[in-house]
Amino acid sequence: MPAEPSALVISELRGGYGPLEIIRGLGFRVEPGEFVALMGPNGAGKSTLLKAIFGMATITGGSILWRGEELAGRRPRDILRAGIAYCPQGRCNFPLMTVDENLDMASYAAPAGVGRAEREYVLDLFPILRERRRQPAGYLSGGEQQMLEMGMAMLLKPRLLLIDEPSVGLSPQSIQKVFDEMIRINRAGCTILLVEQNTRKAMQVASRAAVLRLGQVIWTGPPGAISFEELGEIFMTGRLPSSAA
């Protein structure tokens, strides 16, 4: 095994939910520091892949190597402590608790506790949370709540952040702010694996795109290597245009 293994190497992965198989022999690789957007039609397996990585889906075959260690079969708590954090789709904060209290709740998952430095790191990443820290999370806008949830994940200083559909239900202005923050997180050294239906926006910010269909990765490359129209053709037919073959 190399001294510096790839951040994430997935081989022949199969799984889903109980007997329902969604991921079918998927192979994929994410290098340290990348910002990768997972795209594809509904039911392609994008969200299931994130859940499989984080130990929240049934894995029936294959391998998920994270920095040289096998993740398949491990519990989410162990995966979190291995340096992977997950922001699921939809709101997942405590709406009646303040921003500070939500960050306190997130800190309980840290293996060695969270100190002032980690709290300041998150508040520096998301200045709006510093302004709103005494307000209940439920009073925040949708975009601010999404930033809070990303902040709760970043409080643990993950090496890999899994984010599922962060733009759902947000205004265009809030979407821009959330994507700006994801860019800042990535530039600070955190690898990001993003599932996002707003493909135009995802292609603008990601360093690499991967298209899933029927539980497999059928194309991957830099966003500039494929047009938005060609991407739509892949979604609809599963056939790769000549430029992407």
C-alpha positions as CSV (number, residue, x, y, z in Angstrom):
1,M,0.0,0.0,0.0
2,P,1.4,3.4,-0.9
3,A,2.4,5.8,1.9
4,E,-0.2,8.3,0.7
5,P,-3.2,6.2,-0.6
6,S,-5.9,7.9,-2.6
7,A,-8.6,9.6,-0.5
8,L,-11.3,7.2,-1.7
9,V,-11.2,4.1,-3.9
10,I,-14.4,2.2,-4.6
11,S,-14.3,-1.1,-6.4
12,E,-17.1,-3.3,-7.7
13,L,-19.5,-1.9,-5.1
14,R,-23.0,-3.4,-4.8
15,G,-25.7,-2.5,-2.4
16,G,-28.8,-0.5,-1.6
17,Y,-31.6,-0.9,0.9
18,G,-32.1,-4.4,2.2
19,P,-32.8,-6.6,-0.8
20,L,-33.2,-3.6,-3.1
21,E,-30.0,-3.2,-5.1
22,I,-29.3,0.3,-6.3
23,I,-25.5,0.3,-6.7
24,R,-24.5,-2.4,-9.3
25,G,-20.8,-3.0,-9.5
26,L,-19.7,0.7,-9.2
27,G,-16.1,1.7,-9.4
28,F,-14.9,5.2,-8.6
29,R,-11.9,7.0,-7.3
30,V,-11.6,10.4,-5.6
31,E,-8.2,12.0,-5.0
32,P,-7.3,14.2,-2.0
33,G,-8.4,17.8,-2.5
34,E,-10.8,17.2,-5.3
35,F,-14.3,18.7,-5.6
36,V,-16.3,16.0,-7.4
37,A,-19.9,16.5,-8.5
38,L,-22.0,13.3,-8.8
39,M,-24.7,13.8,-11.4
40,G,-27.3,11.7,-13.1
41,P,-31.1,11.1,-13.5
42,N,-33.3,10.3,-10.5
43,G,-32.7,6.8,-9.3
44,A,-29.2,6.6,-10.7
45,G,-27.8,5.8,-7.2
46,K,-26.1,9.1,-6.4
47,S,-27.5,9.6,-2.9
48,T,-27.3,5.8,-2.2
49,L,-23.6,6.0,-3.0
50,L,-23.1,8.7,-0.3
51,K,-25.0,6.7,2.2
52,A,-23.0,3.6,1.3
53,I,-19.8,5.4,1.9
54,F,-21.1,6.7,5.3
55,G,-22.4,3.3,6.4
56,M,-26.1,4.1,6.0
57,A,-26.9,1.7,3.1
58,T,-26.6,-2.1,2.8
59,I,-23.4,-3.2,1.1
60,T,-23.6,-6.7,-0.5
61,G,-20.3,-6.7,-2.4
62,G,-17.2,-4.8,-3.3
63,S,-14.9,-2.5,-1.4
64,I,-14.7,1.1,-0.2
65,L,-11.2,2.0,0.7
66,W,-10.6,5.3,2.6
67,R,-6.9,6.2,3.0
68,G,-6.1,2.5,2.6
69,E,-8.6,1.2,5.2
70,E,-11.8,-0.7,4.4
71,L,-15.1,1.1,5.2
72,A,-17.6,-1.4,4.1
73,G,-19.5,-2.8,7.1
74,R,-18.4,-0.1,9.5
75,R,-20.8,2.1,11.5
76,P,-21.4,5.8,10.7
77,R,-19.8,6.8,14.0
78,D,-16.6,5.0,13.1
79,I,-16.6,6.5,9.6
80,L,-17.1,9.9,11.1
81,R,-14.1,9.4,13.3
82,A,-12.1,8.2,10.4
83,G,-12.5,11.7,8.9
84,I,-15.6,11.6,6.7
85,A,-18.6,13.8,7.4
86,Y,-22.1,13.7,5.8
87,C,-24.6,16.4,5.2
88,P,-27.9,14.7,4.1
89,Q,-30.6,16.1,1.9
90,G,-33.1,18.3,3.8
91,R,-32.9,20.0,7.1
92,C,-31.1,18.1,9.8
93,N,-30.5,20.6,12.6
94,F,-32.4,21.2,15.9
95,P,-34.7,24.0,15.0
96,L,-35.6,25.1,18.6
97,M,-31.9,25.2,19.6
98,T,-29.7,28.2,19.0
99,V,-26.8,28.1,16.5
100,D,-24.4,27.7,19.3
101,E,-26.4,24.8,20.8
102,N,-26.5,23.1,17.5
103,L,-22.7,23.3,17.2
104,D,-22.5,22.0,20.8
105,M,-24.6,19.0,19.7
106,A,-22.3,18.3,16.7
107,S,-19.3,18.5,19.0
108,Y,-20.4,15.4,20.9
109,A,-19.4,13.3,17.9
110,A,-15.8,14.4,18.0
111,P,-13.4,11.7,19.2
112,A,-11.3,14.0,21.3
113,G,-13.8,16.8,21.9
114,V,-14.1,20.2,20.2
115,G,-12.2,23.2,21.6
116,R,-12.3,26.9,21.0
117,A,-10.0,26.7,18.0
118,E,-12.4,24.3,16.2
119,R,-15.4,26.5,17.0
120,E,-13.6,29.6,15.7
121,Y,-12.6,27.8,12.6
122,V,-16.2,27.1,11.7
123,L,-17.4,30.6,12.6
124,D,-14.6,32.0,10.4
125,L,-15.7,29.7,7.5
126,F,-19.4,30.8,8.0
127,P,-19.4,34.4,9.3
128,I,-23.2,34.5,9.2
129,L,-23.3,31.9,11.9
130,R,-21.3,34.1,14.2
131,E,-23.9,36.9,13.7
132,R,-26.8,34.4,14.3
133,R,-25.2,32.3,17.0
134,R,-27.8,33.2,19.7
135,Q,-30.8,32.7,17.3
136,P,-32.8,29.4,17.1
137,A,-31.8,27.5,14.0
138,G,-35.5,27.4,12.9
139,Y,-35.5,31.2,12.6
140,L,-32.6,31.1,10.0
141,S,-33.2,31.3,6.3
142,G,-32.9,28.0,4.3
143,G,-29.5,29.0,3.1
144,E,-28.3,29.9,6.6
145,Q,-29.6,26.6,7.9
146,Q,-27.7,24.8,5.2
147,M,-24.6,26.7,6.2
148,L,-25.2,25.7,9.8
149,E,-25.4,22.0,8.9
150,M,-22.2,22.3,6.9
151,G,-20.7,24.0,9.8
152,M,-21.8,21.2,12.2
153,A,-20.0,18.8,9.8
154,M,-16.9,21.0,9.5
155,L,-16.6,21.3,13.3
156,L,-15.0,17.8,13.2
157,K,-12.4,18.9,10.7
158,P,-13.2,16.1,8.2
159,R,-10.9,15.2,5.3
160,L,-13.9,14.3,3.1
161,L,-17.3,16.0,3.1
162,L,-20.3,14.2,1.5
163,I,-23.0,16.7,0.6
164,D,-26.4,15.6,-0.7
165,E,-28.6,18.2,-2.6
166,P,-27.7,21.3,-0.7
167,S,-29.6,23.6,-3.0
168,V,-33.0,22.0,-2.5
169,G,-35.7,24.5,-1.5
170,L,-33.3,27.5,-1.5
171,S,-33.6,30.8,-3.3
172,P,-31.1,31.6,-6.1
173,Q,-29.3,34.0,-3.8
174,S,-29.0,31.4,-1.0
175,I,-27.8,28.8,-3.5
176,Q,-25.0,31.1,-4.6
177,K,-24.0,31.6,-1.0
178,V,-24.0,27.9,-0.2
179,F,-21.9,27.1,-3.3
180,D,-19.5,29.9,-2.4
181,E,-19.0,28.3,1.0
182,M,-18.4,24.9,-0.5
183,I,-15.7,26.4,-2.7
184,R,-14.1,27.9,0.4
185,I,-14.2,24.6,2.3
186,N,-12.6,22.8,-0.6
187,R,-9.9,25.5,-1.0
188,A,-9.1,25.0,2.7
189,G,-8.1,21.5,2.0
190,C,-11.3,19.4,2.4
191,T,-12.2,16.9,-0.3
192,I,-15.8,17.3,-1.4
193,L,-18.2,14.7,-3.0
194,L,-21.4,16.5,-4.0
195,V,-24.7,15.2,-5.2
196,E,-26.6,18.1,-6.9
197,Q,-29.5,18.2,-9.3
198,N,-28.6,21.8,-10.2
199,T,-26.2,20.5,-12.8
200,R,-25.3,23.9,-14.3
201,K,-24.2,25.1,-10.9
202,A,-22.4,21.9,-10.0
203,M,-20.4,22.0,-13.2
204,Q,-19.4,25.6,-12.5
205,V,-17.8,24.8,-9.2
206,A,-16.6,21.2,-9.4
207,S,-13.1,20.2,-10.5
208,R,-14.5,16.9,-11.8
209,A,-17.9,15.5,-12.7
210,A,-19.0,11.9,-12.6
211,V,-22.3,10.7,-14.2
212,L,-24.2,7.8,-12.7
213,R,-26.8,5.7,-14.4
214,L,-28.4,2.5,-13.1
215,G,-26.0,2.3,-10.2
216,Q,-22.8,2.7,-12.2
217,V,-20.4,5.5,-13.1
218,I,-20.6,5.8,-16.9
219,W,-18.6,8.9,-17.4
220,T,-16.2,11.0,-15.5
221,G,-14.0,14.0,-16.4
222,P,-13.5,17.7,-16.1
223,P,-16.8,19.7,-16.4
224,G,-15.3,21.6,-19.4
225,A,-15.0,18.4,-21.4
226,I,-18.7,18.0,-21.8
227,S,-21.5,20.4,-22.7
228,F,-24.7,20.8,-20.7
229,E,-26.6,19.5,-23.7
230,E,-24.4,16.4,-24.0
231,L,-24.9,15.8,-20.3
232,G,-28.6,15.9,-20.7
233,E,-28.3,13.4,-23.5
234,I,-26.5,11.0,-21.2
235,F,-29.1,11.4,-18.6
236,M,-31.9,10.6,-21.0
237,T,-30.4,7.8,-23.1
238,G,-27.4,6.5,-21.2
239,R,-25.4,6.9,-24.5
240,L,-22.2,8.8,-24.4
241,P,-21.7,11.4,-27.2
242,S,-18.6,11.0,-29.3
243,S,-16.9,13.9,-27.5
244,A,-17.3,12.2,-24.1
245,A,-16.6,8.6,-25.2
